[in-house]
Amino acid sequence: MKDQIGTKENPSQLKTPPLSSEYTMHTDVKDGKEVLVCTVGKTVLLYDYRCLADLHEMLKKHGDWIELGSADEQKPAKEGTVEAWGRSENNPVGGWYGLKKGLRGRFGTYIPPLMEKLGMAQVTHDAKGNKMKAI
């Protein structure tokens, strides 16, 4: 799976769920931990690599569509969304999958399209209110 995500030299080219913005994603190791490196323009966000398997497992248990609910770290996430789960004390890591303080949010924007590319999930591509479910 990692080889499908890309490297720093050859990252995956992705689009946000509404297909309005482009960004790249690749894997790396930071402080001994496998990470997903998400580059949006000049902004670099880091997510714990295990979020892919953990989110896939949660989606399979949920069994139906779930709203993405993307939000910046400084804003509260809508309850019952992928974004809220990605920062919940009840998820497998007990908190944020985002690793860069101040830029830990937007989990619901950047992780679902990667999971769609990897064949792990379906994602809707509407202007607003996008959802995902496990494949």
MARTOR-89668 format. One record per residue (C-alpha): residue in three letters; x, y, z. Coordinates in Angstrom, 3 decimals. Each point is the difference from the previous one (the first is absolute). Layout:
BEGIN
roti,east,north,up
ala,X,Y,Z
...
***
This chain:
BEGIN
roti,east,north,up
met,0.000,0.000,0.000
lys,2.808,2.401,0.878
asp,1.420,-0.180,-3.500
gln,-3.390,1.184,-1.337
ile,0.164,3.133,2.165
gly,3.252,1.272,-1.439
thr,3.316,1.435,1.075
lys,1.278,3.511,0.542
glu,1.409,-0.102,-3.553
asn,-3.169,-1.490,-1.487
pro,-3.015,0.709,2.272
ser,-3.635,-0.874,-0.644
gln,-1.864,2.834,-1.705
leu,-3.419,0.402,1.622
lys,-3.002,2.338,0.047
thr,-2.148,1.003,2.969
pro,-3.453,-1.662,0.138
pro,-1.797,2.873,-1.833
leu,2.769,-0.303,-2.657
ser,0.775,3.697,0.527
ser,3.638,-0.125,1.194
glu,3.032,-2.123,-0.771
tyr,2.538,-1.320,2.499
thr,2.591,-2.747,0.280
met,0.525,-2.834,2.463
his,2.987,-2.243,0.647
thr,1.382,-2.171,2.771
asp,3.060,0.765,2.104
val,1.466,-0.701,3.425
lys,0.083,2.803,2.561
asp,1.456,-0.500,3.481
gly,-0.061,-3.771,-0.568
lys,-3.716,0.015,-0.886
glu,-1.536,-0.746,-3.401
val,-1.890,3.058,-1.194
leu,-2.087,1.221,-2.891
val,1.354,3.303,-1.297
cys,-2.752,2.153,-1.499
thr,1.161,3.048,-1.971
val,-2.566,2.666,-0.847
gly,1.720,2.850,-1.836
lys,2.845,0.876,2.394
thr,-1.751,-1.407,3.071
val,1.147,-3.404,1.233
leu,-2.235,-2.071,2.271
leu,0.959,-3.306,1.626
tyr,-2.351,-2.839,0.894
asp,0.745,-3.231,1.830
tyr,0.267,-2.712,-2.686
arg,-2.113,-2.407,2.052
cys,-3.027,2.270,-0.542
leu,-0.639,-1.802,-3.310
ala,-0.537,-3.415,1.598
asp,-1.731,1.442,3.069
leu,-2.452,2.111,-2.021
his,-0.694,-2.913,-2.359
glu,-0.830,-2.219,2.986
met,-2.310,2.653,1.474
leu,-1.756,0.440,-3.357
lys,-0.521,-3.769,-0.346
lys,-1.551,-0.151,3.480
his,-2.162,3.050,-0.769
gly,-1.183,-1.744,-3.175
asp,-1.585,3.010,-1.691
trp,0.857,3.445,-1.333
ile,1.493,2.416,2.529
glu,0.397,3.753,-0.492
leu,3.567,1.273,-0.337
gly,-0.542,3.222,1.996
ser,3.397,1.568,-0.628
ala,1.147,2.809,2.318
asp,3.194,1.826,0.932
glu,1.588,-0.976,3.309
gln,-1.194,3.224,1.636
lys,-3.653,-0.712,-0.852
pro,-2.160,-2.687,1.604
ala,-0.827,-3.001,-2.176
lys,-3.635,-0.905,-0.623
glu,-0.950,-3.047,2.098
gly,-0.327,-3.307,-1.824
thr,2.361,0.957,-2.837
val,3.328,-1.394,-1.222
glu,1.651,3.224,1.207
ala,-1.405,-0.427,3.527
trp,1.174,-3.630,0.092
gly,3.484,1.056,-1.196
arg,0.469,2.084,3.148
ser,-2.102,-1.959,2.505
glu,1.347,-1.427,3.242
asn,-1.988,-3.137,-0.932
asn,1.943,-0.809,-3.197
pro,2.845,-2.576,0.091
val,2.737,2.617,0.609
gly,-2.056,1.845,2.643
gly,0.008,3.359,-1.766
trp,1.337,1.779,-3.050
tyr,1.300,-1.883,-3.047
gly,1.354,3.352,-1.190
leu,3.529,0.379,1.361
lys,0.962,3.629,-0.647
lys,-1.303,2.317,2.765
gly,-2.163,2.732,-1.508
leu,-0.499,-2.050,-3.188
arg,-1.534,-3.181,1.417
gly,-3.478,0.539,-1.451
arg,-1.372,-0.550,-3.509
phe,0.208,-3.768,0.505
gly,-3.415,-0.252,-1.708
thr,1.316,1.886,-3.038
tyr,3.330,-1.641,-0.751
ile,-0.193,-3.628,1.178
pro,-3.244,-1.148,-1.758
pro,1.241,0.684,-3.581
leu,3.167,-1.993,0.716
met,-2.111,-2.899,1.292
glu,-2.120,0.234,-3.148
lys,3.145,-0.157,-2.182
leu,1.185,-3.047,1.969
gly,-3.336,-1.784,-0.562
met,-0.893,0.051,3.711
ala,-3.022,2.320,-0.145
gln,-2.565,1.724,-2.157
val,-0.201,3.798,0.301
thr,-2.689,2.330,-1.334
his,1.115,3.075,-1.959
asp,-2.695,2.604,0.556
ala,0.619,3.718,0.604
lys,-0.776,-0.479,3.732
gly,-0.945,-2.692,2.499
asn,2.124,-2.797,-1.456
lys,-0.092,-3.505,1.502
met,2.002,-3.201,-0.118
lys,-0.458,-3.696,0.649
ala,2.281,-3.029,0.052
ile,0.468,-2.270,-2.987
***
